[in-house]
Amino acid sequence: MNPSAVNIAVVDGKTITQTQELRSAAAGEPVRIKAVRGGSYILAEGEKGVAPQNITVKRVGKDLHVSLEGAGLDQPQLIIEDFYGSDSQLVGMAEDGEYHEYVASDADAEHEAAFLMDGDSSAQVLASDQLPGFGTGLVAGAGAGLMGMAGMGFMPAMLGLGALALGGVAYAVSNKSDGGNDHAPGIPPTAPIAGVYDNVGDEQGLIGHGGATDDRTPTFTGTGTPGNTVVIRDNGVVIGEVVVGEDGSWEFTPTTPLPEGAHNLVVVEKDPAGNEGIPSEGFELIVDVTAPGKSTISAVIDDEGNDTGPVANGGHTDDTRPTLTGTGEAGARIDVYANGVKNGSTIVNVDGTWSYTPETAWGDGQYVLTTVAVDAAGNAGLPSDPYTIVIDTVAPGKGVIGEVVDQSGDPIGNGGATGDKQPIFNGGGQEPGDTVVIIDNGEVIGETIVDEDGNWSFTPDPELGDGNHEVVIVIKDPAGNESDPSDPHLIIVDTDAPVMPGDGSVGPGQAFEGAWDDQGPITGVINPGGETDDTKPEFGGVGLKPGDTVVIRDKGEVIGEVVVGEDGSWSWTPDVDFAEGDHSVDIIIRDPVGNESVPSDSLDFEVDLTAPVLPGDGSVGPGQAFEGAWDDEGPITGEISPGGATDDAKPEFKGVGLTPGDTVVIRDNGLIIGTAPVQADGSWTWTPIDDLSEDAHSIDIVVRDPAGNESDPSDSLNFRVDLTAPIQPTIDSVFDDEGASTGNLIPGAITDDVRPTISGKAEANSTVIIYDNDVEIGRVPVDTDGDWTFEPSVALANGTHRLTVQTVDLAGHSSPISDSFTFVVDNGPPPAAPTITEVIDDAGGETGAISFGGVTDDVQPEVRGTAGAHETIIIYDGRTEIGSTVADGLGDWSYALPELNSGGHNITAVAVNEYGSHGTPSSSFDFKVGTTWDFNDATFQGWTAEGGYAGTGGMIGDDGSGGYNFRAWTPAGPNWAGKVMTIEIAVVAGKTYDFSFMAGHVTDGNYARLGFSVDDVAVGGTIIVAPGAPHLFSASFTATATTTVELAITNGVSAWSGNDFWVDNIAFAPNEFGGPVVAPSTLSEAGENMEALNSLGEELFGVLTFSGAEQVFDLSSIANKETGARVIDITGEGDNTLKLSLGDILNHGESNLFHDSDNVQMMINGNSGDVVDLSNLMGDTEPGSWTSQGQVTVAGVNYEVYQHSALGAELLVQDGVTTNLV
């Protein structure tokens, strides 16, 4: 073992569970250790066990990589797996013999091992702070290996194991006799006691050599020769014996408790013949069952904040980590408890004193502190007397000066004046025992204690001087925490009597400037001798001394008072209304002490609250206060009728019969737009200065007297100013409500309704003119919401119709013409279904007409057919339109298809007549695009002959009709059974492929039996190549993976005679007819599902597949769409719901699709959790109901069959999908 190597020890609690030596080389395999929760990992170097000073750590995921000095980060010597998921730490022993934790060398907390981010690294050194008590009580677990620990530098002194660890390293060897006894030379020296275990009390586990225990019956363990007897002696006295077990171990627990005191235990191994070995080295321990004396808490010391020093029992402190001191038995461990919960421990000094400071801060609150002394044997003394402290780090709340009163008890408001130089400051709502510090203009003038009711009071001593005093208070609690200063309370000590400034008159710049009206339509200064409708006018003045009081009087009676502001001004508004009539108001100035000035001059005015009366009945018309409005602009002039319109933006308004001197207020929709004075004859007239807006107007008048009192409003004159032509109208809908297909038409649509309903938007209350191909066909009024509707009175002719509309408003203005809406009327029969006569292959070796269901290698075959002369033919592959052509004068047509993908194709055609009407589809012409091999180029075309067929037994030969084929000649000798020819083909997982070939016999005898295999697995049956017409072989298989497979044609006959044959026209093609997958981004919500499916329209195929989860799909909501969805797959990635009706199945299903029942059928695929809601509804609610008919199996899958009792409809639902009949 390398004496200078670095070792790792795993510590779980106080047990060393594992030790390993780390490699010394810079590169190599690291030691891997699985972390234990809360574990510590000791690094020790050399025989002394001192930790390496410099290491580098790196976080990789949740693992910690440790590299020693000289090794790179990519070559760690140690990996601690799940270090970051186990609350772990790296430690080591310094030269001082104490343990320290590894910390970042740059002292950056973010570079500590525990805080590294994934991929970060950091250099580490031992911290300067010790880990108190870390090494105390460490014991070796069963997996640690005492011998290995001794050799790896984990010495007994380092681990605190005492002589026990040394005793476990090797057999003791001694030449001394055992009291004169002879020992058999064949018996080896007795192995020492390997371990002694304490099983009682709080301190349990392995007892160190020379250690103390409170267990009087500890368990001794060791090793020996199986079957021998181990005799245990205590201080030379045999206390028991035990037989060594088959595994070579023994265990002994005394039946008689050991007495308190020192014990030297020796064991002797004895064989069955009674021969004894050399006694072991002694194992010393001390039995101590006497608890230490009661410890004491002498003091709690506060060393934080303003107030420091001892904290009395029951006292307060703002130190969250106070230091506890006390006395106890020297060497004992002091366990410190806070509120009954252990907080930490410390060791009593040799002089019997101890000190403890919490490692983590204590929160605010009361702490009852006790201690318990625990000796080395684990005996615990009585708890100390409790020592109670209250930790309070929260400053008191901001105080409030409740009131300030003078010696007479009169309050002094904030900013108030007083002649008392010793006012009383009072407050409440504080914590009893807190101190209130009173501060005047920044200087402390005194303090007082809050009484048990939370109240306080303070009188300044000495007296306050004249002037301003801004007083605040600060609250200080017993812990020394101080609140923020309170809001200031300003008092003014003032003994000077006030003097009325100015000349005492009423007016600007005077102590009494006057009164202001802020009510009604007339506001502002009330003139001396004037009138007002404000019963609470505002009075004010300037130039006074701040803090003085202004006393307001009416006819000598005091009606109010107000304090002068800081700027020398004052303002006052009565709380009680002034009575209607004459008033004479003056003021007097009073200082805070109560001295008063002489009165000012008075302000005389009248309060007038009587409103004028509107003459007549208040209506609009001749002889009334409001006669109306007159238009004098444009072609139409004169009086504007109620509810009418005008192009005059400045009409004249007028009326008669009013009181001269009053004012007429003209309002529009309640807003004042002008005023006019009533003339001496009682009439008035007014014309707007600014144009009235082009809009609806509602004009009324109010009559106002000089005091500002206003009459009730007159009736309104309502009219509209209209200067602009109407906006362009719109055609929003052309609705077909005739025939089988109804609903809103889209531009360019074809309809069989010769009187469709046309509707749109236009200017409210105007008239819309409807034009068809620029010819007027009708007029309709627009309602108040701007909506209009029109249905032609004369049927529209077949052909194209271009609709436009125009608006004419009440003033005769015409709007721009609307955008056009074009559609085709065709109420004749639709075109007949065209016929697909043939599909022509003109590529590759085999050309000509493709048989129905056949395979072609031409990816662009030509489709030919017949239809009506000059009809447009639209070509579909499945439900996807792929092109169009036009039939000639004889009705013949042809179309070269665009390049097709490999697989199945269903070609149909639809005829469109000159009006754009679509007929019914033709019958489908089905074929597959795949790969074919005809050998007509006289080559194998990629195939490889196998076995005997690779020689003279197989060749490409003339087929006798101008082409070539593969010919097999089977001469005597080889075994001709097996593969004939092979080829490798790429396939896609989940796809089904069709394979076929033609074969014929050449000679009579043992006719060949040909078959087909995929990767050596036979697929399909076989054919006997007997005389007669050529034989067709066909089979299908489904690929299980996306890969390359070997296709092989096989022969099952081994004989040579008559086993000759030929193979030609091999075909291979995918067999698939799939539909589009509607992704969850398209089908996220039910409403969007319908829109997405509508947008797919005719592009849907025979299978509709859902992806995503939690989809709700209602097939009935797809209006006027032929989805062609015969099979719907709702599997997706989660649970989906399909809503399906009887009408959906009849519209989209097909008879006998999956089994013979003479019913229209559809199929639903899904899995557990998917739901089908199957309803009985059709448009006209046909009678009948759904019933379950049991199960059928289609393509190896079980389906539940639901049949409708009245109509020939049938739904197959995959087993496991929930079906609700609703």
URSULGI-V56380 format. One record per helix or strand. SS is the DSSP state (hx for helix, st for strand). FROM is the first residue (numbers start at 0). TO is the last residue. If there is no record, write none. Layout:
BEGIN
((SS,FROM,TO) (SS,FROM,TO))
END
This chain:
BEGIN
((st,5,11) (st,14,20) (st,30,33) (st,39,44) (st,49,49) (st,54,59) (st,62,67) (st,77,80) (hx,82,84) (st,88,92) (st,98,103) (hx,108,110) (hx,112,114) (st,120,129) (st,138,139) (hx,145,150) (hx,155,158) (st,161,161) (hx,162,166) (st,177,177) (st,180,180) (st,194,197) (st,204,205) (st,208,208) (st,211,212) (st,218,222) (st,228,233) (st,236,242) (st,248,252) (st,260,269) (st,275,275) (st,282,286) (st,295,301) (st,308,310) (st,314,316) (st,322,326) (st,332,337) (st,340,346) (st,352,356) (st,364,373) (st,379,379) (st,386,390) (st,402,404) (st,410,410) (st,415,417) (st,423,426) (st,434,439) (st,442,448) (st,455,458) (st,466,475) (st,481,481) (st,488,492) (st,505,505) (st,511,511) (st,513,516) (st,523,524) (st,530,531) (st,537,540) (st,548,553) (st,556,562) (st,569,572) (st,580,589) (st,595,595) (st,602,606) (st,619,619) (st,625,625) (st,627,630) (st,637,638) (st,643,645) (st,651,654) (st,662,667) (st,670,676) (st,683,686) (st,695,703) (st,709,709) (st,716,720) (st,729,735) (st,742,743) (st,749,750) (st,756,760) (st,766,771) (st,774,780) (st,786,790) (st,798,807) (st,813,813) (st,820,824) (st,834,840) (st,847,848) (st,854,855) (st,861,865) (st,871,876) (st,879,885) (st,891,895) (st,902,911) (st,917,917) (st,924,928) (st,930,932) (st,943,944) (hx,946,949) (st,953,957) (st,963,967) (st,977,986) (st,991,1000) (st,1008,1013) (st,1016,1017) (st,1022,1023) (st,1030,1037) (st,1042,1050) (st,1060,1069) (st,1076,1077) (hx,1085,1098) (st,1102,1105) (st,1111,1113) (hx,1114,1116) (st,1126,1128) (st,1136,1139) (hx,1141,1147) (st,1149,1150) (st,1159,1164) (st,1170,1173) (st,1185,1193) (st,1196,1203) (st,1208,1213) (st,1217,1220))
END
